[in-house]
Amino acid sequence: MIGLTAQQSRLLTYLKSNLASAGGIAPSYDEMAVAVGCAGKSSAYRLVMALEERGFIRRVPHRARAIELVDIGPLNGVPTEALVAELARRGVAVLQPNHEVAQALGADRRP
């Protein structure tokens, strides 16, 4: 998945399947650590925090094992300016197209 490490991606996939099969109850941090192959529950906790910071999940305050998946939805209806602004807010550098390089590679052909 875009913007995720391999372990974060594995954890997100695991959470999706586990939450669906367990009636919305999240696995324990120990179970998450075993599922993704990380060192222990502190590593699993850091992975969960990273997924929450990136907006893929939401932890429900004051409830044990309460993790919700965030529906990201399709982005094709979102204006480019809004996406660029959100990426800038999150501190992600946005690459600008280099038309000279694209033209040299033949990718910038216009009909």
Buried (B, 14 or more C-beta within 10 A) or exposed (E): EEEBEEBBBBBBEBBEEBBEEEEEEBBEBEBBBBBBEBEEBEBBBBBBEBBBEBEBBEBEEEEEBEBEBEEEEEEEEEEEEEEEEEEEEEEEEEEEEEEEEEEEEEEEEEE
